[in-house]
């Protein structure tokens, strides 16, 4: 997401007039011969036990965290994060809880479920309205060990802002490629009313590229340019974050509706796969 803060190269050979001509690829634009990947499930959360999110998988961010957002993230408060009727519900509320006007939740897997390469797949139905900012994203573990953002790496599997409700965004952030210096890399895709139905948001992460999908439609690929951590910190473990922000530098760029809350963000499942051996 968030802090508004892949290419393993190959040479292309063409035969012409009896000799081979070597065509040098442009930097960071090297096409890769696609291989068929067979995945196997590594871990999952189907959210089929009512109550708090599974504590063996999820922890909580607490407080006011980033981007001048308006919500206070709570910990183990069912009003903001609960499993109910087969789904995780993250709810943003204007309830003045303990003096905090707006509350919501941000859950993450740091220290419990690390990911390095593989497929991350989340089926979700989004909240909507002027000021919402739901996300499914990842940060490098190193951010918790003294490495600053964006050097740690960030992978945004899904972001959506309420003032542009039919657009889904995917982005990567690194030391060299980030919005703070106007160089972040990403793309977007239009889907019809993601707040009315569940859609599958996914990312395939390889040593040489990362693909981003909605409902198995590929719409953004970032290739590893082979130029070090500044452009590819994605050879290190990351953790998953699912949160619902309200307002902030992007979500609130066109304001926050006074009648927005409450809003519910539904997650049907999280499934993480590894390459089948």
C-alpha positions as CSV (number, residue, x, y, z in Angstrom):
1,X,0.0,0.0,0.0
2,X,0.8,2.2,1.7
3,X,3.4,4.6,2.5
4,X,2.1,7.0,-0.2
5,X,3.9,6.3,1.0
6,X,11.1,-8.6,-11.7
7,X,13.9,-9.2,-14.8
8,X,15.8,-12.2,-15.1
9,X,17.2,-11.6,-18.5
10,X,17.5,-13.7,-21.5
11,X,19.0,-12.9,-25.0
12,X,16.8,-13.2,-28.0
13,X,18.4,-14.9,-31.0
14,X,17.2,-14.5,-34.5
15,X,18.6,-16.3,-37.6
16,X,19.1,-14.1,-40.6
17,X,21.0,-14.8,-43.8
18,X,22.8,-17.8,-42.4
19,X,24.2,-16.1,-39.3
20,X,22.9,-15.4,-35.8
21,X,22.3,-11.8,-34.8
22,X,22.2,-11.1,-31.1
23,X,19.7,-8.5,-30.1
24,X,20.5,-6.8,-26.8
25,X,17.3,-6.2,-24.7
26,X,16.5,-2.8,-23.2
27,X,17.1,-2.6,-19.5
28,X,14.2,-3.5,-17.3
29,X,12.1,-4.5,-20.4
30,X,13.5,-8.0,-20.9
31,X,10.8,-10.6,-21.9
32,X,11.1,-13.9,-20.2
33,X,10.2,-17.2,-21.7
34,X,7.1,-18.3,-19.7
35,X,7.2,-21.6,-17.9
36,X,4.2,-23.6,-16.6
37,X,4.1,-23.3,-12.8
38,X,2.4,-25.9,-10.7
39,X,1.5,-24.6,-7.3
40,X,0.8,-26.4,-4.0
41,X,-0.9,-24.9,-1.0
42,X,1.6,-23.8,1.7
43,X,-0.8,-22.2,4.2
44,X,-4.3,-20.8,4.3
45,X,-7.0,-19.1,6.4
46,X,-10.5,-19.9,5.4
47,X,-12.0,-17.9,8.2
48,X,-14.4,-20.6,9.2
49,X,-14.2,-20.2,13.1
50,X,-16.2,-17.3,14.5
51,X,-14.5,-14.9,16.8
52,X,-11.1,-13.2,16.7
53,X,-8.8,-13.8,13.7
54,X,-6.6,-16.9,14.2
55,X,-3.8,-15.8,16.5
56,X,-1.4,-18.3,15.1
57,X,-1.5,-16.4,11.8
58,X,-2.5,-12.8,12.5
59,X,-1.3,-10.0,14.7
60,X,-2.5,-6.4,14.9
61,X,-1.2,-2.9,14.1
62,X,-2.4,-0.5,16.8
63,X,-2.8,3.3,16.9
64,X,-2.4,5.9,14.2
65,X,0.2,4.4,11.8
66,X,0.8,6.2,8.5
67,X,-0.3,8.6,5.8
68,X,-2.2,11.0,8.0
69,X,-5.2,8.6,8.1
70,X,-8.1,9.2,10.3
71,X,-8.7,5.8,11.8
72,X,-7.2,4.4,15.0
73,X,-6.3,0.7,14.6
74,X,-7.5,-1.4,17.5
75,X,-6.2,-4.7,18.8
76,X,-8.5,-7.7,19.5
77,X,-11.7,-5.7,19.3
78,X,-14.5,-7.7,17.7
79,X,-16.2,-4.5,16.6
80,X,-13.3,-3.8,14.2
81,X,-12.0,-7.3,13.3
82,X,-13.9,-10.5,13.6
83,X,-14.6,-13.8,11.8
84,X,-18.3,-14.2,11.2
85,X,-20.3,-16.5,8.9
86,X,-17.3,-17.8,7.1
87,X,-15.6,-14.4,6.4
88,X,-13.2,-12.1,8.1
89,X,-14.9,-8.7,8.6
90,X,-12.8,-5.6,9.1
91,X,-15.1,-2.8,10.1
92,X,-14.4,0.9,10.3
93,X,-16.7,2.7,12.7
94,X,-17.3,6.2,14.0
95,X,-17.8,5.1,17.6
96,X,-15.6,7.4,19.7
97,X,-14.0,4.3,21.4
98,X,-11.8,5.4,24.3
99,X,-11.6,8.9,22.8
100,X,-10.8,7.8,19.3
101,X,-13.4,9.1,16.9
102,X,-12.9,6.5,14.1
103,X,-11.7,3.0,14.7
104,X,-10.7,0.2,12.3
105,X,-8.3,-2.7,12.1
106,X,-5.1,-3.7,10.3
107,X,-4.0,-7.3,10.7
108,X,-0.7,-8.8,9.6
109,X,1.4,-12.0,9.6
110,X,4.8,-10.6,10.8
111,X,6.6,-13.1,12.9
112,X,4.1,-15.9,12.2
113,X,3.8,-16.4,8.4
114,X,6.7,-15.1,6.3
115,X,6.5,-15.3,2.5
116,X,9.4,-15.5,0.0
117,X,8.3,-16.4,-3.5
118,X,5.0,-18.2,-4.3
119,X,1.4,-17.2,-4.9
120,X,-0.7,-15.1,-2.6
121,X,-4.4,-15.2,-3.3
122,X,-7.1,-13.3,-1.4
123,X,-10.8,-13.3,-2.1
124,X,-12.5,-10.2,-0.9
125,X,-15.5,-7.8,-1.2
126,X,-14.5,-4.2,-0.7
127,X,-16.1,-1.4,1.3
128,X,-16.9,1.8,-0.7
129,X,-17.6,5.5,-0.2
130,X,-15.8,8.8,-0.2
131,X,-12.8,8.2,2.1
132,X,-12.4,4.5,2.1
133,X,-8.9,2.9,1.4
134,X,-8.8,-0.9,1.8
135,X,-5.6,-2.7,0.9
136,X,-4.0,-6.1,0.6
137,X,-0.2,-5.7,0.7
138,X,3.2,-6.8,1.9
139,X,6.3,-5.3,3.6
140,X,9.8,-6.7,3.9
141,X,10.4,-8.1,7.4
142,X,13.5,-5.9,7.6
143,X,11.3,-2.8,8.3
144,X,10.9,-4.3,11.8
145,X,14.7,-4.7,12.1
146,X,16.0,-1.2,11.4
147,X,15.6,-0.9,7.6
148,X,13.5,2.1,6.6
149,X,10.7,2.2,4.1
150,X,10.9,2.0,1.1
151,X,14.3,0.2,1.3
152,X,12.6,-2.8,2.9
153,X,10.4,-3.3,-0.2
154,X,6.6,-3.1,-0.5
155,X,4.2,-5.1,-2.7
156,X,0.7,-3.8,-3.1
157,X,-1.5,-6.7,-4.2
158,X,-4.7,-4.6,-4.1
159,X,-5.5,-1.0,-3.3
160,X,-8.8,0.8,-3.9
161,X,-9.9,4.4,-3.0
162,X,-13.5,5.2,-2.5
163,X,-13.6,8.2,-4.8
164,X,-12.5,6.0,-7.7
165,X,-14.5,2.8,-6.7
166,X,-14.2,0.7,-9.8
167,X,-10.4,0.9,-10.1
168,X,-8.0,-1.6,-8.5
169,X,-4.3,-0.7,-8.2
170,X,-1.1,-2.8,-7.9
171,X,2.2,-1.2,-7.1
172,X,5.7,-1.9,-6.0
173,X,7.9,0.4,-3.9
174,X,11.7,0.1,-3.4
175,X,14.5,2.5,-2.6
176,X,14.8,3.5,-6.3
177,X,11.1,3.1,-7.3
178,X,8.6,4.8,-5.0
179,X,6.0,7.5,-5.0
180,X,8.0,9.7,-2.8
181,X,10.4,10.5,-5.6
182,X,7.8,10.0,-8.4
183,X,9.2,6.7,-9.7
184,X,6.9,4.0,-8.3
185,X,5.9,1.3,-10.7
186,X,2.5,-0.1,-11.0
187,X,-0.7,-0.4,-13.0
188,X,-4.5,-0.4,-12.5
189,X,-7.5,-2.3,-13.8
190,X,-11.2,-1.5,-14.0
191,X,-13.7,-3.9,-12.5
192,X,-17.4,-3.5,-12.0
193,X,-18.5,-2.7,-8.5
194,X,-15.9,-4.5,-6.4
195,X,-18.0,-3.6,-3.4
196,X,-21.0,-5.6,-4.5
197,X,-19.3,-9.0,-5.2
198,X,-16.2,-10.9,-4.1
199,X,-13.2,-10.9,-6.4
200,X,-9.9,-12.7,-6.2
201,X,-6.8,-10.5,-5.9
202,X,-3.6,-12.4,-6.4
203,X,0.2,-12.1,-6.9
204,X,2.7,-14.6,-8.3
205,X,6.2,-13.9,-6.9
206,X,9.2,-15.4,-8.6
207,X,12.9,-14.7,-8.5
208,X,12.8,-12.9,-11.8
209,X,9.3,-11.2,-11.9
210,X,6.2,-10.5,-9.9
211,X,2.7,-10.8,-11.6
212,X,-0.5,-9.1,-10.3
213,X,-4.0,-10.3,-11.1
214,X,-7.7,-9.7,-10.5
215,X,-9.8,-12.8,-11.1
216,X,-6.9,-14.4,-12.9
217,X,-6.5,-11.5,-15.3
218,X,-2.9,-10.4,-15.4
219,X,-2.6,-6.6,-15.5
220,X,0.8,-5.7,-14.1
221,X,4.3,-7.4,-14.1
222,X,7.4,-6.1,-12.5
223,X,10.7,-7.7,-13.7
224,X,13.8,-8.1,-11.7
225,X,16.4,-5.8,-13.4
226,X,19.3,-7.5,-11.7
227,X,20.6,-4.3,-10.3
228,X,20.6,-4.9,-6.6
229,X,18.4,-4.1,-3.6
230,X,17.6,-0.5,-4.7
231,X,15.4,-1.9,-7.4
232,X,14.8,-5.5,-6.2
233,X,14.6,-6.0,-2.4
234,X,12.2,-8.9,-3.2
235,X,14.7,-11.7,-2.6
236,X,14.0,-11.4,1.1
237,X,11.0,-12.5,3.3
238,X,7.9,-10.3,3.4
239,X,4.8,-10.5,5.5
240,X,1.1,-9.9,4.6
241,X,-1.1,-7.0,5.7
242,X,-4.9,-6.6,5.3
243,X,-6.3,-3.3,6.5
244,X,-9.1,-0.7,6.0
245,X,-7.9,2.9,6.2
246,X,-10.1,5.9,6.3
247,X,-9.0,9.2,4.7
248,X,-5.3,9.9,4.6
249,X,-3.1,11.2,1.8
250,X,-4.6,9.0,-0.9
251,X,-7.9,7.7,0.5
252,X,-8.9,11.2,1.6
253,X,-7.6,13.1,-1.3
254,X,-11.1,14.2,-2.2
255,X,-12.4,14.3,1.3
256,X,-14.3,11.9,3.6
257,X,-18.0,11.7,3.6
258,X,-19.7,12.6,6.9
259,X,-22.1,9.7,6.4
260,X,-19.5,7.2,5.3
261,X,-19.3,5.0,8.4
262,X,-19.7,2.2,9.3
263,X,-18.0,0.4,6.4
264,X,-17.3,-3.4,6.2
265,X,-14.5,-5.1,4.3
266,X,-15.1,-8.8,3.8
267,X,-12.3,-11.4,3.2
268,X,-13.5,-14.8,2.3
269,X,-10.1,-16.5,2.4
270,X,-6.3,-16.1,2.2
271,X,-4.3,-18.8,0.5
272,X,-0.6,-18.9,0.0
273,X,1.0,-21.3,-2.4
274,X,4.6,-22.5,-3.1
275,X,6.0,-24.0,-6.3
276,X,5.3,-27.7,-6.3
277,X,8.5,-29.8,-6.1
